[in-house]
Amino acid sequence: MDLGISPLPQRVTAEDLLNLADRSSRMLARIRDSMLQPHPRKEPPVFTSNKVQELCGIDKTKMSTLLKAGKLPNGVQESKGKMRKFTLAETIEWVDACVKPMKRRKGQKGKIITVGNFKGGVTKTTTGMNLAQGLALRRCRRVLHVDLDPQGSATTLYGINPNAEVEVNQTVLPVIEKTESDLQYAPMKTYWDNLDLIPASSDLFNAEFLLPAQVHQGDASFQFWEVLRQALEPLRDEYDYIVIDTAPTLSYLTINALFAADSMIIPVVPDVLSYSSMVQFWTLFSDLVNGMKSFAGDGQSKSYDSIEILISRMPTKASAQLVNDWIRKTYGSYVSPIEIPETELARTTSTEFKTIYDMPNYEGDPRAYRRIREPYDKFVDAVDDRTCRFWETQEVAAA
């Protein structure tokens, strides 16, 4: 009797794995290119005059006055009566002139912000990307985004295939290998003005072998957790912010990102598994920071300007609100008052290799767009306001 038992599958060889990796890389490239048609690379958004007015906090009359003064970009007006359109660079120039964000003075260091969590699926990469873009757009900051995840999720969001288009010498790995002393070689321009990227590729997995190997070579002065911080130091004069995206694991690179940071942002989604994972995160994180004191030699422990928990993908379900309450009761003032809601629009943007800042002229329901955009605007502004207070404190101390 035929029991319908299927034959055993063929064994999977190392060569089969190589072929599968090649197929997946080529498929990702095809998907990305189809999403970005007719251009194989992401292009910066164009802003209509009313969007520029909104960003600048001015009305139509004020914009008309400023245009007549001739000191700001005119944009492009296809015909009389039509709205003007401004490039991203022109929009940033308008924001800089109208909002007048505080400038970082000479001698003040740019701030390093690590976005981290040992659990995947908590919007870590999306949070880092929106923060980097928002700081460049809303506060006219020069931002460097560093992708430390070997999967290259942040790199992919910039429209770059991390496995097919990123060479190892474009990543942080040469610093790990000690063929470069710092990361001044690595920043690359992106489609977003004022925002540069140090991309990632699967080559970064090698750091998990290289760093411990250097530890075991017997150099007592080698502090493996300080490699990234030291390599980024020269870039802190060039950039206002360095935003680091980490892998969802406690790896040697993630440890470097934690110790390089001036501030930490920890996204979390309000479900029971994520809450349980956060308990483990804080245990490992605190053990790590305190455990390194004995290795540092100078007796000083790591401290942060701020650590902020950002509740993300917040749905309207009662169960999620319950977990939200747990998070706020547990972590108190460390939890941001700003919450990022769960929306269909946010899911759509990720599918299309976009962020909420990539689509200022969203043609759908404007209320749906504002519902996700406004919390990110508030979060970006809050981060920059806090940094400005630190810069002011440095000025007072210097005086």
C-alpha positions as CSV (number, residue, x, y, z in Angstrom):
1,M,0.0,0.0,0.0
2,D,1.3,3.4,-1.0
3,L,1.6,5.4,2.3
4,G,2.7,8.5,0.4
5,I,6.1,8.6,2.1
6,S,8.3,11.1,0.3
7,P,12.0,10.2,-0.4
8,L,14.7,11.6,1.8
9,P,15.9,15.0,0.6
10,Q,19.4,15.2,-0.8
11,R,22.2,16.3,1.5
12,V,22.9,20.0,1.5
13,T,26.6,20.6,0.7
14,A,28.8,23.7,1.3
15,E,28.5,24.4,-2.4
16,D,24.7,24.4,-2.2
17,L,24.9,27.0,0.6
18,L,27.1,29.2,-1.6
19,N,24.6,28.9,-4.4
20,L,21.8,29.7,-2.1
21,A,23.6,32.8,-0.7
22,D,24.3,34.0,-4.3
23,R,20.6,33.5,-5.3
24,S,19.4,35.4,-2.2
25,S,21.8,38.3,-2.8
26,R,20.7,38.6,-6.5
27,M,17.0,38.4,-5.5
28,L,17.5,41.2,-2.9
29,A,19.1,43.4,-5.6
30,R,16.2,42.7,-8.0
31,I,13.6,43.5,-5.3
32,R,15.4,46.7,-4.3
33,D,15.8,47.8,-7.9
34,S,12.2,47.2,-8.7
35,M,11.1,49.1,-5.6
36,L,13.3,52.0,-6.6
37,Q,12.3,52.2,-10.2
38,P,12.9,54.1,-12.4
39,H,16.1,54.9,-10.5
40,P,18.4,52.1,-9.2
41,R,19.4,54.3,-6.2
42,K,17.2,56.1,-3.7
43,E,16.8,59.8,-4.4
44,P,16.1,62.6,-1.9
45,P,12.5,63.8,-1.6
46,V,11.3,67.0,-3.0
47,F,9.4,69.4,-0.7
48,T,6.5,71.6,-1.8
49,S,6.3,75.1,-0.5
50,N,3.7,74.3,2.1
51,K,5.9,71.4,3.5
52,V,8.8,73.9,3.7
53,Q,6.5,76.4,5.5
54,E,5.5,73.6,8.0
55,L,9.1,72.7,8.7
56,C,10.2,76.3,9.1
57,G,7.2,77.3,11.2
58,I,6.2,80.2,8.8
59,D,3.1,81.0,6.8
60,K,2.7,81.7,3.1
61,T,3.1,85.5,3.6
62,K,6.3,85.1,5.5
63,M,7.7,82.8,2.8
64,S,6.7,85.3,0.1
65,T,8.6,88.1,2.0
66,L,11.7,85.9,2.4
67,L,11.6,84.9,-1.3
68,K,11.5,88.6,-2.3
69,A,14.5,89.3,-0.1
70,G,16.4,87.0,-2.4
71,K,18.6,85.4,0.4
72,L,17.1,81.9,0.3
73,P,16.6,79.4,-2.5
74,N,13.7,80.1,-4.8
75,G,13.0,76.4,-5.6
76,V,11.2,75.7,-8.9
77,Q,7.8,76.9,-9.9
78,E,6.5,75.2,-13.1
79,S,3.9,77.9,-13.7
80,K,2.3,80.9,-12.0
81,G,0.0,79.8,-9.3
82,K,1.6,76.4,-8.9
83,M,3.3,75.5,-5.6
84,R,7.1,75.8,-5.6
85,K,9.2,72.7,-5.2
86,F,12.4,72.6,-3.2
87,T,15.2,70.1,-3.1
88,L,16.2,68.5,0.2
89,A,19.4,70.7,0.3
90,E,17.3,73.8,-0.4
91,T,14.8,72.8,2.3
92,I,17.6,72.3,4.9
93,E,18.8,75.8,4.0
94,W,15.4,77.3,4.6
95,V,15.1,75.4,8.0
96,D,18.5,76.6,9.0
97,A,17.6,80.3,8.2
98,C,14.1,80.2,9.8
99,V,14.4,77.8,12.8
100,K,18.0,78.9,13.6
101,P,19.0,75.8,15.5
102,M,21.8,76.2,18.0
103,K,25.2,75.6,16.4
104,R,27.9,73.4,17.8
105,R,30.9,75.6,18.6
106,K,34.5,74.8,17.7
107,G,36.0,72.5,20.3
108,Q,32.6,70.9,21.2
109,K,32.5,67.2,20.2
110,G,29.7,65.6,18.2
111,K,27.6,63.2,20.2
112,I,27.6,59.4,19.6
113,I,24.2,57.8,20.0
114,T,23.9,54.0,19.9
115,V,20.6,52.5,19.1
116,G,20.6,49.0,20.6
117,N,18.6,46.1,21.9
118,F,19.6,42.4,22.1
119,K,16.2,41.4,20.6
120,G,15.3,41.7,16.9
121,G,12.1,43.1,15.5
122,V,11.9,46.1,17.8
123,T,12.3,48.8,15.1
124,K,16.0,49.4,16.0
125,T,17.1,50.1,12.5
126,T,14.0,52.1,11.6
127,T,14.5,54.2,14.7
128,G,18.1,54.9,13.9
129,M,17.4,55.8,10.3
130,N,14.6,58.2,11.2
131,L,16.6,59.8,13.9
132,A,19.6,60.4,11.5
133,Q,17.4,61.8,8.7
134,G,15.3,63.9,11.1
135,L,18.4,65.5,12.7
136,A,19.7,66.3,9.3
137,L,16.4,67.8,8.0
138,R,14.8,69.4,11.1
139,R,17.9,70.5,12.9
140,C,20.4,70.9,10.0
141,R,22.9,68.7,11.7
142,R,25.8,66.8,10.0
143,V,25.1,63.2,10.8
144,L,27.1,60.0,10.3
145,H,25.2,56.7,10.4
146,V,27.4,53.7,11.3
147,D,26.0,50.2,10.4
148,L,27.6,47.6,12.7
149,D,25.0,44.8,11.9
150,P,26.6,42.2,9.6
151,Q,23.2,41.7,8.0
152,G,23.4,45.4,6.8
153,S,19.8,46.3,7.5
154,A,20.5,50.0,7.8
155,T,22.8,49.9,4.7
156,T,19.9,48.3,2.8
157,L,17.5,51.1,3.8
158,Y,19.9,53.5,2.0
159,G,19.3,51.5,-1.2
160,I,22.6,49.7,-1.0
161,N,23.0,45.9,-1.2
162,P,25.4,45.1,1.7
163,N,26.6,41.8,0.2
164,A,26.9,42.7,-3.5
165,E,27.9,46.4,-3.3
166,V,29.9,47.0,-0.1
167,E,33.7,46.1,0.0
168,V,35.3,45.2,3.2
169,N,37.5,48.3,3.1
170,Q,34.3,50.5,3.3
171,T,33.2,49.0,6.6
172,V,34.7,49.3,10.1
173,L,36.6,46.1,9.7
174,P,40.0,47.6,8.7
175,V,40.1,49.3,12.1
176,I,39.4,45.9,13.8
177,E,42.2,44.4,11.7
178,K,44.5,47.3,12.6
179,T,45.2,48.1,9.0
180,E,43.6,51.6,9.7
181,S,44.1,53.6,12.8
182,D,40.7,55.5,12.7
183,L,37.6,55.7,10.6
184,Q,38.2,58.8,8.6
185,Y,38.6,56.7,5.5
186,A,35.1,55.2,5.7
187,P,32.2,57.8,5.5
188,M,30.4,57.7,2.2
189,K,27.9,60.2,0.8
190,T,24.3,59.1,0.7
191,Y,21.2,60.3,-1.2
192,W,20.3,62.3,1.9
193,D,22.0,65.7,2.3
194,N,24.0,66.2,5.5
195,L,23.9,62.5,6.2
196,D,26.8,60.1,5.5
197,L,27.1,56.4,6.0
198,I,29.7,53.8,7.1
199,P,28.0,50.7,5.5
200,A,28.0,47.1,6.7
201,S,28.5,43.8,5.0
202,S,28.7,40.2,6.1
203,D,32.5,40.6,6.4
204,L,31.8,42.2,9.8
205,F,31.2,38.7,11.2
206,N,35.0,38.4,11.1
207,A,35.2,40.9,14.0
208,E,33.9,38.2,16.3
209,F,37.1,36.2,15.7
210,L,39.6,39.1,15.3
211,L,38.9,40.9,18.5
212,P,39.1,37.9,20.9
213,A,42.2,36.7,19.0
214,Q,43.8,40.1,19.8
215,V,42.8,39.8,23.4
216,H,44.6,36.4,23.6
217,Q,47.8,37.7,22.1
218,G,48.8,38.8,25.5
219,D,48.8,42.6,25.2
220,A,47.6,43.7,28.6
221,S,47.0,47.3,27.4
222,F,44.6,46.2,24.6
223,Q,41.0,47.2,25.5
224,F,38.9,45.5,22.9
225,W,35.8,47.4,23.9
226,E,37.4,50.8,23.2
227,V,38.5,50.1,19.5
228,L,35.4,51.7,18.0
229,R,35.4,54.7,20.3
230,Q,39.0,55.5,19.6
231,A,38.4,55.1,15.8
232,L,35.4,57.4,15.8
233,E,37.1,60.1,17.9
234,P,38.5,62.2,14.9
235,L,35.1,62.2,13.3
236,R,33.4,63.8,16.3
237,D,34.9,67.1,15.2
238,E,33.4,66.7,11.7
239,Y,29.9,65.5,12.6
240,D,27.3,66.8,15.1
241,Y,26.0,63.3,15.6
242,I,27.2,59.8,15.0
243,V,24.3,57.3,15.1
244,I,25.3,53.6,15.5
245,D,23.0,50.8,14.5
246,T,23.8,47.5,16.2
247,A,23.1,43.8,15.6
248,P,20.4,42.3,17.8
249,T,23.0,40.2,19.7
250,L,25.6,40.7,22.4
251,S,28.6,40.6,20.1
252,Y,32.1,42.1,20.3
253,L,30.9,44.8,17.9
254,T,27.8,45.5,19.9
255,I,30.0,45.8,23.1
256,N,32.1,48.3,21.2
257,A,29.0,50.3,20.2
258,L,27.8,50.3,23.8
259,F,31.1,51.7,25.1
260,A,31.5,54.2,22.2
261,A,28.2,55.8,23.0
262,D,27.6,59.1,24.8
263,S,23.9,58.2,24.8
264,M,21.8,55.1,24.3
265,I,18.4,54.7,22.7
266,I,16.7,51.4,23.4
267,P,13.6,50.7,21.3
268,V,11.1,48.2,22.6
269,V,7.7,47.0,21.4
270,P,5.0,46.5,24.1
271,D,4.6,42.7,24.1
272,V,5.4,40.2,26.8
273,L,8.3,38.5,25.0
274,S,10.0,41.9,24.3
275,Y,9.5,42.9,28.0
276,S,11.0,39.7,29.1
277,S,13.9,40.2,26.7
278,M,14.5,43.7,28.1
279,V,15.0,42.2,31.6
280,Q,17.8,40.1,30.2
281,F,19.2,43.1,28.3
282,W,19.5,45.2,31.4
283,T,21.1,42.3,33.4
284,L,23.7,41.7,30.7
285,F,24.2,45.4,30.0
286,S,24.8,46.3,33.7
287,D,27.1,43.3,34.2
288,L,29.1,44.3,31.2
289,V,29.6,47.9,32.2
290,N,30.4,47.1,35.8
291,G,32.5,44.1,34.9
292,M,34.8,46.3,32.6
293,K,35.8,48.5,35.5
294,S,38.3,45.9,36.7
295,F,39.9,45.7,33.2
296,A,40.0,49.5,32.5
297,G,42.9,50.0,34.9
298,D,42.1,53.6,35.7
299,G,39.3,52.7,38.0
300,Q,36.7,54.7,36.1
301,S,33.5,53.2,34.9
302,K,31.4,53.9,31.8
303,S,28.7,56.5,32.2
304,Y,26.2,58.0,29.7
305,D,24.7,61.4,29.1
306,S,21.3,59.7,28.8
307,I,19.7,56.3,28.3
308,E,16.2,56.5,26.8
309,I,13.7,53.6,26.2
310,L,11.5,54.3,23.2
311,I,8.2,52.4,23.1
312,S,7.7,51.6,19.4
313,R,5.0,50.0,17.3
314,M,2.4,50.8,20.0
315,P,-0.9,49.3,19.0
316,T,-4.3,50.2,20.5
317,K,-4.8,46.7,22.1
318,A,-5.5,46.5,25.8
319,S,-2.8,43.8,26.2
320,A,-0.2,46.2,24.7
321,Q,-1.3,49.0,27.1
322,L,-0.8,46.6,30.0
323,V,2.8,45.9,28.9
324,N,3.3,49.6,28.3
325,D,2.3,50.2,31.9
326,W,4.8,47.5,33.1
327,I,7.6,49.2,31.1
328,R,6.8,52.6,32.5
329,K,6.5,51.3,36.1
330,T,9.7,49.4,35.8
331,Y,11.9,52.0,34.1
332,G,10.3,55.2,35.2
333,S,12.1,58.3,33.9
334,Y,14.2,56.3,31.5
335,V,11.1,55.8,29.3
336,S,10.5,58.5,26.7
337,P,7.1,60.2,27.0
338,I,6.9,60.0,23.2
339,E,5.5,56.7,21.8
340,I,5.8,55.6,18.2
341,P,2.4,54.1,17.1
342,E,1.9,50.9,15.1
343,T,0.5,52.0,11.7
344,E,-0.1,50.3,8.3
345,L,1.8,53.2,6.8
346,A,5.0,52.5,8.8
347,R,4.8,48.8,7.6
348,T,4.4,50.0,4.0
349,T,7.4,52.3,4.1
350,S,9.7,49.5,5.3
351,T,8.5,47.2,2.5
352,E,9.4,49.9,0.0
353,F,12.9,50.6,1.4
354,K,11.6,53.9,2.7
355,T,11.3,55.8,6.0
356,I,8.6,58.2,7.0
357,Y,11.0,61.1,6.1
358,D,11.4,59.8,2.6
359,M,7.8,60.6,1.7
360,P,6.9,64.2,2.8
361,N,4.4,64.4,-0.1
362,Y,2.4,61.3,0.9
363,E,-0.7,61.1,-1.3
364,G,-2.8,59.0,1.1
365,D,-4.8,60.0,4.2
366,P,-2.9,63.0,5.7
367,R,-4.1,62.0,9.2
368,A,-2.4,58.6,8.8
369,Y,0.8,60.3,7.8
370,R,0.7,62.8,10.7
371,R,0.0,60.0,13.1
372,I,3.4,58.4,12.5
373,R,5.4,61.5,11.4
374,E,4.6,63.8,14.4
375,P,5.9,61.4,17.1
376,Y,9.2,61.0,15.2
377,D,9.4,64.8,14.8
378,K,8.9,65.2,18.5
379,F,11.5,62.5,19.3
380,V,14.1,64.0,17.0
381,D,13.6,67.5,18.5
382,A,13.8,66.1,22.0
383,V,17.1,64.3,21.3
384,D,18.6,67.5,19.8
385,D,17.3,69.8,22.5
386,R,18.9,67.5,25.1
387,T,22.2,67.6,23.2
388,C,22.0,71.4,22.9
389,R,21.7,71.6,26.7
390,F,24.9,69.5,27.0
391,W,26.7,71.8,24.6
392,E,25.6,74.8,26.6
393,T,26.8,73.2,29.8
394,Q,30.2,72.7,28.1
395,E,30.3,76.4,27.2
396,V,29.5,77.4,30.8
397,A,32.2,75.1,32.1
398,A,34.7,76.4,29.6
399,A,33.9,80.0,30.5
